[in-house]
């Protein structure tokens, strides 16, 4: 084990990588819930709801795209 500290049987780097993916995914899902709730409460309609999701949801598209690109290129 080379004296590396373990967290739940993982090295610190593995734990950080895993927790980053899990926490960001949970944050993105929560943000989608908030956007949907905002559209419902403001009675935005179908067109307004679509624009809310596009405008407010574009912030995490890069994070999702990065994961997909890593899988496709076999970088991970």
PDB file of N, CA, C and O in Angstrom:
ATOM      1  N   UNK A   1       0.808  -1.207   0.000  1.00  0.00           N
ATOM      2  CA  UNK A   1       0.000   0.000   0.000  1.00  0.00           C
ATOM      3  C   UNK A   1       0.846   1.262   0.000  1.00  0.00           C
ATOM      4  O   UNK A   1       0.298   2.354  -0.154  1.00  0.00           O
ATOM      5  N   UNK A   2       2.118   1.160   0.161  1.00  0.00           N
ATOM      6  CA  UNK A   2       3.037   2.295   0.119  1.00  0.00           C
ATOM      7  C   UNK A   2       2.728   3.346   1.175  1.00  0.00           C
ATOM      8  O   UNK A   2       3.168   4.487   1.036  1.00  0.00           O
ATOM      9  N   UNK A   3       2.006   3.013   2.200  1.00  0.00           N
ATOM     10  CA  UNK A   3       1.718   3.955   3.269  1.00  0.00           C
ATOM     11  C   UNK A   3       0.743   5.059   2.899  1.00  0.00           C
ATOM     12  O   UNK A   3       0.637   6.047   3.625  1.00  0.00           O
ATOM     13  N   UNK A   4       0.017   4.916   1.772  1.00  0.00           N
ATOM     14  CA  UNK A   4      -0.949   5.945   1.389  1.00  0.00           C
ATOM     15  C   UNK A   4      -2.181   5.843   2.277  1.00  0.00           C
ATOM     16  O   UNK A   4      -2.643   4.741   2.575  1.00  0.00           O
ATOM     17  N   UNK A   5      -2.714   6.979   2.701  1.00  0.00           N
ATOM     18  CA  UNK A   5      -3.936   6.935   3.508  1.00  0.00           C
ATOM     19  C   UNK A   5      -5.126   6.482   2.664  1.00  0.00           C
ATOM     20  O   UNK A   5      -5.249   6.844   1.494  1.00  0.00           O
ATOM     21  N   UNK A   6      -5.985   5.695   3.270  1.00  0.00           N
ATOM     22  CA  UNK A   6      -7.149   5.164   2.573  1.00  0.00           C
ATOM     23  C   UNK A   6      -8.427   5.754   3.150  1.00  0.00           C
ATOM     24  O   UNK A   6      -8.545   5.947   4.360  1.00  0.00           O
ATOM     25  N   UNK A   7      -9.363   6.032   2.287  1.00  0.00           N
ATOM     26  CA  UNK A   7     -10.692   6.486   2.684  1.00  0.00           C
ATOM     27  C   UNK A   7     -11.675   5.520   2.041  1.00  0.00           C
ATOM     28  O   UNK A   7     -11.775   5.467   0.815  1.00  0.00           O
ATOM     29  N   UNK A   8     -12.397   4.758   2.846  1.00  0.00           N
ATOM     30  CA  UNK A   8     -13.339   3.748   2.364  1.00  0.00           C
ATOM     31  C   UNK A   8     -12.666   2.772   1.406  1.00  0.00           C
ATOM     32  O   UNK A   8     -13.292   2.320   0.447  1.00  0.00           O
ATOM     33  N   UNK A   9     -11.419   2.445   1.650  1.00  0.00           N
ATOM     34  CA  UNK A   9     -10.685   1.508   0.817  1.00  0.00           C
ATOM     35  C   UNK A   9     -10.127   2.106  -0.463  1.00  0.00           C
ATOM     36  O   UNK A   9      -9.587   1.378  -1.296  1.00  0.00           O
ATOM     37  N   UNK A  10     -10.244   3.402  -0.636  1.00  0.00           N
ATOM     38  CA  UNK A  10      -9.735   4.085  -1.823  1.00  0.00           C
ATOM     39  C   UNK A  10      -8.597   5.015  -1.428  1.00  0.00           C
ATOM     40  O   UNK A  10      -8.538   5.496  -0.296  1.00  0.00           O
ATOM     41  N   UNK A  11      -7.706   5.259  -2.360  1.00  0.00           N
ATOM     42  CA  UNK A  11      -6.691   6.271  -2.092  1.00  0.00           C
ATOM     43  C   UNK A  11      -7.368   7.640  -2.110  1.00  0.00           C
ATOM     44  O   UNK A  11      -8.509   7.768  -2.553  1.00  0.00           O
ATOM     45  N   UNK A  12      -6.677   8.638  -1.639  1.00  0.00           N
ATOM     46  CA  UNK A  12      -7.250   9.981  -1.568  1.00  0.00           C
ATOM     47  C   UNK A  12      -7.618  10.482  -2.962  1.00  0.00           C
ATOM     48  O   UNK A  12      -8.679  11.081  -3.141  1.00  0.00           O
ATOM     49  N   UNK A  13      -6.761  10.246  -3.947  1.00  0.00           N
ATOM     50  CA  UNK A  13      -7.035  10.708  -5.317  1.00  0.00           C
ATOM     51  C   UNK A  13      -8.263  10.015  -5.900  1.00  0.00           C
ATOM     52  O   UNK A  13      -9.094  10.657  -6.543  1.00  0.00           O
ATOM     53  N   UNK A  14      -8.380   8.699  -5.675  1.00  0.00           N
ATOM     54  CA  UNK A  14      -9.552   7.969  -6.171  1.00  0.00           C
ATOM     55  C   UNK A  14     -10.822   8.456  -5.488  1.00  0.00           C
ATOM     56  O   UNK A  14     -11.855   8.621  -6.138  1.00  0.00           O
ATOM     57  N   UNK A  15     -10.751   8.685  -4.179  1.00  0.00           N
ATOM     58  CA  UNK A  15     -11.911   9.171  -3.434  1.00  0.00           C
ATOM     59  C   UNK A  15     -12.329  10.554  -3.919  1.00  0.00           C
ATOM     60  O   UNK A  15     -13.520  10.819  -4.080  1.00  0.00           O
ATOM     61  N   UNK A  16     -11.354  11.444  -4.155  1.00  0.00           N
ATOM     62  CA  UNK A  16     -11.668  12.791  -4.637  1.00  0.00           C
ATOM     63  C   UNK A  16     -12.319  12.744  -6.008  1.00  0.00           C
ATOM     64  O   UNK A  16     -13.281  13.469  -6.260  1.00  0.00           O
ATOM     65  N   UNK A  17     -11.807  11.899  -6.899  1.00  0.00           N
ATOM     66  CA  UNK A  17     -12.369  11.784  -8.242  1.00  0.00           C
ATOM     67  C   UNK A  17     -13.805  11.267  -8.190  1.00  0.00           C
ATOM     68  O   UNK A  17     -14.687  11.798  -8.864  1.00  0.00           O
ATOM     69  N   UNK A  18     -14.031  10.242  -7.396  1.00  0.00           N
ATOM     70  CA  UNK A  18     -15.364   9.661  -7.281  1.00  0.00           C
ATOM     71  C   UNK A  18     -16.344  10.623  -6.622  1.00  0.00           C
ATOM     72  O   UNK A  18     -17.471  10.776  -7.093  1.00  0.00           O
ATOM     73  N   UNK A  19     -15.932  11.264  -5.552  1.00  0.00           N
ATOM     74  CA  UNK A  19     -16.840  12.181  -4.855  1.00  0.00           C
ATOM     75  C   UNK A  19     -17.138  13.417  -5.697  1.00  0.00           C
ATOM     76  O   UNK A  19     -18.241  13.959  -5.617  1.00  0.00           O
ATOM     77  N   UNK A  20     -16.180  13.873  -6.501  1.00  0.00           N
ATOM     78  CA  UNK A  20     -16.423  15.011  -7.390  1.00  0.00           C
ATOM     79  C   UNK A  20     -17.506  14.667  -8.404  1.00  0.00           C
ATOM     80  O   UNK A  20     -18.413  15.465  -8.639  1.00  0.00           O
ATOM     81  N   UNK A  21     -17.415  13.489  -9.003  1.00  0.00           N
ATOM     82  CA  UNK A  21     -18.416  13.083  -9.992  1.00  0.00           C
ATOM     83  C   UNK A  21     -19.794  12.928  -9.350  1.00  0.00           C
ATOM     84  O   UNK A  21     -20.796  13.367  -9.914  1.00  0.00           O
ATOM     85  N   UNK A  22     -19.846  12.312  -8.187  1.00  0.00           N
ATOM     86  CA  UNK A  22     -21.131  12.090  -7.524  1.00  0.00           C
ATOM     87  C   UNK A  22     -21.746  13.406  -7.064  1.00  0.00           C
ATOM     88  O   UNK A  22     -22.939  13.635  -7.267  1.00  0.00           O
ATOM     89  N   UNK A  23     -20.954  14.264  -6.454  1.00  0.00           N
ATOM     90  CA  UNK A  23     -21.488  15.536  -5.941  1.00  0.00           C
ATOM     91  C   UNK A  23     -21.904  16.472  -7.067  1.00  0.00           C
ATOM     92  O   UNK A  23     -22.936  17.134  -6.957  1.00  0.00           O
ATOM     93  N   UNK A  24     -21.127  16.547  -8.153  1.00  0.00           N
ATOM     94  CA  UNK A  24     -21.521  17.399  -9.280  1.00  0.00           C
ATOM     95  C   UNK A  24     -22.780  16.868  -9.945  1.00  0.00           C
ATOM     96  O   UNK A  24     -23.640  17.651 -10.350  1.00  0.00           O
ATOM     97  N   UNK A  25     -22.904  15.548 -10.064  1.00  0.00           N
ATOM     98  CA  UNK A  25     -24.114  14.971 -10.644  1.00  0.00           C
ATOM     99  C   UNK A  25     -25.321  15.300  -9.787  1.00  0.00           C
ATOM    100  O   UNK A  25     -26.373  15.661 -10.315  1.00  0.00           O
ATOM    101  N   UNK A  26     -25.188  15.183  -8.476  1.00  0.00           N
ATOM    102  CA  UNK A  26     -26.291  15.531  -7.579  1.00  0.00           C
ATOM    103  C   UNK A  26     -26.627  17.014  -7.680  1.00  0.00           C
ATOM    104  O   UNK A  26     -27.802  17.381  -7.663  1.00  0.00           O
ATOM    105  N   UNK A  27     -25.628  17.860  -7.784  1.00  0.00           N
ATOM    106  CA  UNK A  27     -25.857  19.298  -7.922  1.00  0.00           C
ATOM    107  C   UNK A  27     -26.578  19.619  -9.229  1.00  0.00           C
ATOM    108  O   UNK A  27     -27.478  20.459  -9.245  1.00  0.00           O
ATOM    109  N   UNK A  28     -26.198  18.969 -10.313  1.00  0.00           N
ATOM    110  CA  UNK A  28     -26.852  19.194 -11.597  1.00  0.00           C
ATOM    111  C   UNK A  28     -28.308  18.754 -11.540  1.00  0.00           C
ATOM    112  O   UNK A  28     -29.186  19.463 -12.032  1.00  0.00           O
ATOM    113  N   UNK A  29     -28.574  17.605 -10.952  1.00  0.00           N
ATOM    114  CA  UNK A  29     -29.959  17.142 -10.822  1.00  0.00           C
ATOM    115  C   UNK A  29     -30.779  18.096  -9.969  1.00  0.00           C
ATOM    116  O   UNK A  29     -31.941  18.359 -10.279  1.00  0.00           O
ATOM    117  N   UNK A  30     -30.197  18.612  -8.912  1.00  0.00           N
ATOM    118  CA  UNK A  30     -30.893  19.581  -8.067  1.00  0.00           C
ATOM    119  C   UNK A  30     -31.160  20.875  -8.830  1.00  0.00           C
ATOM    120  O   UNK A  30     -32.226  21.473  -8.684  1.00  0.00           O
ATOM    121  N   UNK A  31     -30.198  21.308  -9.643  1.00  0.00           N
ATOM    122  CA  UNK A  31     -30.398  22.515 -10.444  1.00  0.00           C
ATOM    123  C   UNK A  31     -31.512  22.316 -11.469  1.00  0.00           C
ATOM    124  O   UNK A  31     -32.283  23.240 -11.725  1.00  0.00           O
ATOM    125  N   UNK A  32     -31.606  21.121 -12.059  1.00  0.00           N
ATOM    126  CA  UNK A  32     -32.706  20.832 -12.979  1.00  0.00           C
ATOM    127  C   UNK A  32     -34.045  20.894 -12.263  1.00  0.00           C
ATOM    128  O   UNK A  32     -35.021  21.409 -12.809  1.00  0.00           O
ATOM    129  N   UNK A  33     -34.094  20.370 -11.040  1.00  0.00           N
ATOM    130  CA  UNK A  33     -35.321  20.458 -10.243  1.00  0.00           C
ATOM    131  C   UNK A  33     -35.693  21.913  -9.977  1.00  0.00           C
ATOM    132  O   UNK A  33     -36.861  22.284 -10.089  1.00  0.00           O
ATOM    133  N   UNK A  34     -34.717  22.731  -9.630  1.00  0.00           N
ATOM    134  CA  UNK A  34     -34.973  24.147  -9.345  1.00  0.00           C
ATOM    135  C   UNK A  34     -35.486  24.860 -10.595  1.00  0.00           C
ATOM    136  O   UNK A  34     -36.424  25.653 -10.508  1.00  0.00           O
ATOM    137  N   UNK A  35     -34.884  24.591 -11.754  1.00  0.00           N
ATOM    138  CA  UNK A  35     -35.328  25.227 -12.995  1.00  0.00           C
ATOM    139  C   UNK A  35     -36.756  24.807 -13.319  1.00  0.00           C
ATOM    140  O   UNK A  35     -37.575  25.642 -13.703  1.00  0.00           O
ATOM    141  N   UNK A  36     -37.060  23.525 -13.167  1.00  0.00           N
ATOM    142  CA  UNK A  36     -38.421  23.047 -13.411  1.00  0.00           C
ATOM    143  C   UNK A  36     -39.421  23.665 -12.455  1.00  0.00           C
ATOM    144  O   UNK A  36     -40.524  24.034 -12.858  1.00  0.00           O
ATOM    145  N   UNK A  37     -39.046  23.781 -11.201  1.00  0.00           N
ATOM    146  CA  UNK A  37     -39.929  24.398 -10.205  1.00  0.00           C
ATOM    147  C   UNK A  37     -40.133  25.880 -10.510  1.00  0.00           C
ATOM    148  O   UNK A  37     -41.239  26.397 -10.354  1.00  0.00           O
ATOM    149  N   UNK A  38     -39.085  26.560 -10.938  1.00  0.00           N
ATOM    150  CA  UNK A  38     -39.186  27.967 -11.316  1.00  0.00           C
ATOM    151  C   UNK A  38     -40.138  28.143 -12.490  1.00  0.00           C
ATOM    152  O   UNK A  38     -40.946  29.072 -12.500  1.00  0.00           O
ATOM    153  N   UNK A  39     -40.050  27.266 -13.472  1.00  0.00           N
ATOM    154  CA  UNK A  39     -40.944  27.344 -14.630  1.00  0.00           C
ATOM    155  C   UNK A  39     -42.391  27.099 -14.218  1.00  0.00           C
ATOM    156  O   UNK A  39     -43.304  27.758 -14.714  1.00  0.00           O
ATOM    157  N   UNK A  40     -42.593  26.152 -13.312  1.00  0.00           N
ATOM    158  CA  UNK A  40     -43.954  25.845 -12.860  1.00  0.00           C
ATOM    159  C   UNK A  40     -44.539  26.989 -12.048  1.00  0.00           C
ATOM    160  O   UNK A  40     -45.687  27.380 -12.261  1.00  0.00           O
ATOM    161  N   UNK A  41     -43.760  27.526 -11.122  1.00  0.00           N
ATOM    162  CA  UNK A  41     -44.247  28.599 -10.250  1.00  0.00           C
ATOM    163  C   UNK A  41     -44.502  29.896 -11.019  1.00  0.00           C
ATOM    164  O   UNK A  41     -45.399  30.660 -10.663  1.00  0.00           O
ATOM    165  N   UNK A  42     -43.725  30.146 -12.063  1.00  0.00           N
ATOM    166  CA  UNK A  42     -43.898  31.384 -12.824  1.00  0.00           C
ATOM    167  C   UNK A  42     -44.902  31.223 -13.957  1.00  0.00           C
ATOM    168  O   UNK A  42     -45.192  32.180 -14.675  1.00  0.00           O
ATOM    169  N   UNK A  43     -45.437  30.002 -14.119  1.00  0.00           N
ATOM    170  CA  UNK A  43     -46.409  29.703 -15.179  1.00  0.00           C
ATOM    171  C   UNK A  43     -45.851  30.120 -16.536  1.00  0.00           C
ATOM    172  O   UNK A  43     -46.490  30.853 -17.291  1.00  0.00           O
ATOM    173  N   UNK A  44     -44.662  29.645 -16.825  1.00  0.00           N
ATOM    174  CA  UNK A  44     -43.933  30.059 -18.022  1.00  0.00           C
ATOM    175  C   UNK A  44     -44.513  29.481 -19.309  1.00  0.00           C
ATOM    176  O   UNK A  44     -44.279  30.043 -20.379  1.00  0.00           O
ATOM    177  N   UNK A  45     -45.245  28.404 -19.246  1.00  0.00           N
ATOM    178  CA  UNK A  45     -45.732  27.758 -20.462  1.00  0.00           C
ATOM    179  C   UNK A  45     -44.656  26.882 -21.075  1.00  0.00           C
ATOM    180  O   UNK A  45     -43.532  26.813 -20.577  1.00  0.00           O
ATOM    181  N   UNK A  46     -45.018  26.209 -22.171  1.00  0.00           N
ATOM    182  CA  UNK A  46     -44.070  25.281 -22.792  1.00  0.00           C
ATOM    183  C   UNK A  46     -42.871  26.004 -23.389  1.00  0.00           C
ATOM    184  O   UNK A  46     -41.730  25.582 -23.204  1.00  0.00           O
ATOM    185  N   UNK A  47     -43.130  27.089 -24.101  1.00  0.00           N
ATOM    186  CA  UNK A  47     -42.047  27.821 -24.757  1.00  0.00           C
ATOM    187  C   UNK A  47     -41.133  28.484 -23.722  1.00  0.00           C
ATOM    188  O   UNK A  47     -39.911  28.448 -23.859  1.00  0.00           O
ATOM    189  N   UNK A  48     -41.715  29.079 -22.706  1.00  0.00           N
ATOM    190  CA  UNK A  48     -40.923  29.713 -21.654  1.00  0.00           C
ATOM    191  C   UNK A  48     -40.119  28.708 -20.857  1.00  0.00           C
ATOM    192  O   UNK A  48     -38.979  28.974 -20.478  1.00  0.00           O
ATOM    193  N   UNK A  49     -40.716  27.546 -20.600  1.00  0.00           N
ATOM    194  CA  UNK A  49     -40.013  26.487 -19.876  1.00  0.00           C
ATOM    195  C   UNK A  49     -38.815  25.997 -20.680  1.00  0.00           C
ATOM    196  O   UNK A  49     -37.736  25.762 -20.135  1.00  0.00           O
ATOM    197  N   UNK A  50     -39.025  25.847 -21.990  1.00  0.00           N
ATOM    198  CA  UNK A  50     -37.921  25.419 -22.849  1.00  0.00           C
ATOM    199  C   UNK A  50     -36.767  26.417 -22.764  1.00  0.00           C
ATOM    200  O   UNK A  50     -35.611  26.014 -22.640  1.00  0.00           O
ATOM    201  N   UNK A  51     -37.066  27.704 -22.827  1.00  0.00           N
ATOM    202  CA  UNK A  51     -36.016  28.714 -22.773  1.00  0.00           C
ATOM    203  C   UNK A  51     -35.365  28.796 -21.395  1.00  0.00           C
ATOM    204  O   UNK A  51     -34.175  29.090 -21.291  1.00  0.00           O
ATOM    205  N   UNK A  52     -36.129  28.540 -20.347  1.00  0.00           N
ATOM    206  CA  UNK A  52     -35.529  28.502 -19.012  1.00  0.00           C
ATOM    207  C   UNK A  52     -34.497  27.378 -18.923  1.00  0.00           C
ATOM    208  O   UNK A  52     -33.391  27.576 -18.421  1.00  0.00           O
ATOM    209  N   UNK A  53     -34.871  26.201 -19.415  1.00  0.00           N
ATOM    210  CA  UNK A  53     -33.937  25.075 -19.364  1.00  0.00           C
ATOM    211  C   UNK A  53     -32.721  25.318 -20.250  1.00  0.00           C
ATOM    212  O   UNK A  53     -31.607  24.941 -19.885  1.00  0.00           O
ATOM    213  N   UNK A  54     -32.920  25.945 -21.413  1.00  0.00           N
ATOM    214  CA  UNK A  54     -31.782  26.226 -22.294  1.00  0.00           C
ATOM    215  C   UNK A  54     -30.865  27.267 -21.665  1.00  0.00           C
ATOM    216  O   UNK A  54     -29.654  27.065 -21.584  1.00  0.00           O
ATOM    217  N   UNK A  55     -31.442  28.376 -21.222  1.00  0.00           N
ATOM    218  CA  UNK A  55     -30.628  29.489 -20.718  1.00  0.00           C
ATOM    219  C   UNK A  55     -29.950  29.158 -19.393  1.00  0.00           C
ATOM    220  O   UNK A  55     -28.770  29.455 -19.206  1.00  0.00           O
ATOM    221  N   UNK A  56     -30.684  28.551 -18.484  1.00  0.00           N
ATOM    222  CA  UNK A  56     -30.119  28.273 -17.168  1.00  0.00           C
ATOM    223  C   UNK A  56     -29.372  26.939 -17.120  1.00  0.00           C
ATOM    224  O   UNK A  56     -28.501  26.742 -16.272  1.00  0.00           O
ATOM    225  N   UNK A  57     -29.708  26.035 -18.019  1.00  0.00           N
ATOM    226  CA  UNK A  57     -29.074  24.724 -18.015  1.00  0.00           C
ATOM    227  C   UNK A  57     -27.793  24.644 -18.811  1.00  0.00           C
ATOM    228  O   UNK A  57     -27.070  23.652 -18.717  1.00  0.00           O
ATOM    229  N   UNK A  58     -27.495  25.674 -19.599  1.00  0.00           N
ATOM    230  CA  UNK A  58     -26.298  25.631 -20.432  1.00  0.00           C
ATOM    231  C   UNK A  58     -25.022  25.669 -19.582  1.00  0.00           C
ATOM    232  O   UNK A  58     -23.944  25.333 -20.074  1.00  0.00           O
ATOM    233  N   UNK A  59     -25.132  26.066 -18.341  1.00  0.00           N
ATOM    234  CA  UNK A  59     -23.968  26.162 -17.466  1.00  0.00           C
ATOM    235  C   UNK A  59     -23.310  24.833 -17.165  1.00  0.00           C
ATOM    236  O   UNK A  59     -22.097  24.785 -16.964  1.00  0.00           O
ATOM    237  N   UNK A  60     -24.068  23.756 -17.127  1.00  0.00           N
ATOM    238  CA  UNK A  60     -23.466  22.466 -16.805  1.00  0.00           C
ATOM    239  C   UNK A  60     -23.316  21.556 -18.011  1.00  0.00           C
ATOM    240  O   UNK A  60     -22.966  20.385 -17.858  1.00  0.00           O
ATOM    241  N   UNK A  61     -23.570  22.065 -19.201  1.00  0.00           N
ATOM    242  CA  UNK A  61     -23.387  21.271 -20.409  1.00  0.00           C
ATOM    243  C   UNK A  61     -21.911  20.908 -20.597  1.00  0.00           C
ATOM    244  O   UNK A  61     -21.599  19.805 -21.046  1.00  0.00           O
ATOM    245  N   UNK A  62     -21.015  21.816 -20.262  1.00  0.00           N
ATOM    246  CA  UNK A  62     -19.584  21.552 -20.387  1.00  0.00           C
ATOM    247  C   UNK A  62     -19.125  20.403 -19.510  1.00  0.00           C
ATOM    248  O   UNK A  62     -18.293  19.595 -19.922  1.00  0.00           O
ATOM    249  N   UNK A  63     -19.667  20.328 -18.301  1.00  0.00           N
ATOM    250  CA  UNK A  63     -19.295  19.239 -17.390  1.00  0.00           C
ATOM    251  C   UNK A  63     -19.748  17.895 -17.950  1.00  0.00           C
ATOM    252  O   UNK A  63     -18.999  16.919 -17.913  1.00  0.00           O
ATOM    253  N   UNK A  64     -20.963  17.844 -18.463  1.00  0.00           N
ATOM    254  CA  UNK A  64     -21.487  16.605 -19.030  1.00  0.00           C
ATOM    255  C   UNK A  64     -20.715  16.243 -20.298  1.00  0.00           C
ATOM    256  O   UNK A  64     -20.373  15.079 -20.506  1.00  0.00           O
ATOM    257  N   UNK A  65     -20.442  17.236 -21.144  1.00  0.00           N
ATOM    258  CA  UNK A  65     -19.705  16.986 -22.385  1.00  0.00           C
ATOM    259  C   UNK A  65     -18.297  16.470 -22.096  1.00  0.00           C
ATOM    260  O   UNK A  65     -17.796  15.602 -22.811  1.00  0.00           O
ATOM    261  N   UNK A  66     -17.662  16.996 -21.062  1.00  0.00           N
ATOM    262  CA  UNK A  66     -16.316  16.550 -20.703  1.00  0.00           C
ATOM    263  C   UNK A  66     -16.312  15.061 -20.364  1.00  0.00           C
ATOM    264  O   UNK A  66     -15.427  14.325 -20.800  1.00  0.00           O
ATOM    265  N   UNK A  67     -17.293  14.622 -19.594  1.00  0.00           N
ATOM    266  CA  UNK A  67     -17.383  13.208 -19.245  1.00  0.00           C
ATOM    267  C   UNK A  67     -17.615  12.321 -20.453  1.00  0.00           C
ATOM    268  O   UNK A  67     -17.029  11.244 -20.562  1.00  0.00           O
ATOM    269  N   UNK A  68     -18.474  12.775 -21.366  1.00  0.00           N
ATOM    270  CA  UNK A  68     -18.755  11.996 -22.575  1.00  0.00           C
ATOM    271  C   UNK A  68     -17.516  11.918 -23.460  1.00  0.00           C
ATOM    272  O   UNK A  68     -17.190  10.849 -23.976  1.00  0.00           O
ATOM    273  N   UNK A  69     -16.830  13.035 -23.636  1.00  0.00           N
ATOM    274  CA  UNK A  69     -15.622  13.059 -24.470  1.00  0.00           C
ATOM    275  C   UNK A  69     -14.541  12.157 -23.877  1.00  0.00           C
ATOM    276  O   UNK A  69     -13.845  11.459 -24.614  1.00  0.00           O
ATOM    277  N   UNK A  70     -14.397  12.168 -22.555  1.00  0.00           N
ATOM    278  CA  UNK A  70     -13.403  11.300 -21.916  1.00  0.00           C
ATOM    279  C   UNK A  70     -13.729   9.837 -22.152  1.00  0.00           C
ATOM    280  O   UNK A  70     -12.829   9.040 -22.416  1.00  0.00           O
ATOM    281  N   UNK A  71     -15.005   9.471 -22.060  1.00  0.00           N
ATOM    282  CA  UNK A  71     -15.400   8.077 -22.298  1.00  0.00           C
ATOM    283  C   UNK A  71     -15.130   7.676 -23.744  1.00  0.00           C
ATOM    284  O   UNK A  71     -14.607   6.593 -24.003  1.00  0.00           O
ATOM    285  N   UNK A  72     -15.489   8.556 -24.694  1.00  0.00           N
ATOM    286  CA  UNK A  72     -15.314   8.233 -26.106  1.00  0.00           C
ATOM    287  C   UNK A  72     -13.845   8.107 -26.496  1.00  0.00           C
ATOM    288  O   UNK A  72     -13.489   7.263 -27.318  1.00  0.00           O
ATOM    289  N   UNK A  73     -13.003   8.934 -25.916  1.00  0.00           N
ATOM    290  CA  UNK A  73     -11.580   8.910 -26.254  1.00  0.00           C
ATOM    291  C   UNK A  73     -10.790   7.921 -25.403  1.00  0.00           C
ATOM    292  O   UNK A  73      -9.614   7.674 -25.673  1.00  0.00           O
ATOM    293  N   UNK A  74     -11.420   7.359 -24.387  1.00  0.00           N
ATOM    294  CA  UNK A  74     -10.742   6.397 -23.532  1.00  0.00           C
ATOM    295  C   UNK A  74      -9.697   7.022 -22.635  1.00  0.00           C
ATOM    296  O   UNK A  74      -8.732   6.358 -22.253  1.00  0.00           O
ATOM    297  N   UNK A  75      -9.870   8.284 -22.293  1.00  0.00           N
ATOM    298  CA  UNK A  75      -8.900   9.003 -21.467  1.00  0.00           C
ATOM    299  C   UNK A  75      -9.017   8.598 -20.009  1.00  0.00           C
ATOM    300  O   UNK A  75      -8.013   8.518 -19.301  1.00  0.00           O
ATOM    301  N   UNK A  76     -10.210   8.346 -19.566  1.00  0.00           N
ATOM    302  CA  UNK A  76     -10.468   8.127 -18.143  1.00  0.00           C
ATOM    303  C   UNK A  76      -9.780   6.933 -17.612  1.00  0.00           C
ATOM    304  O   UNK A  76      -9.906   6.623 -16.428  1.00  0.00           O
TER     305      UNK A  76
END
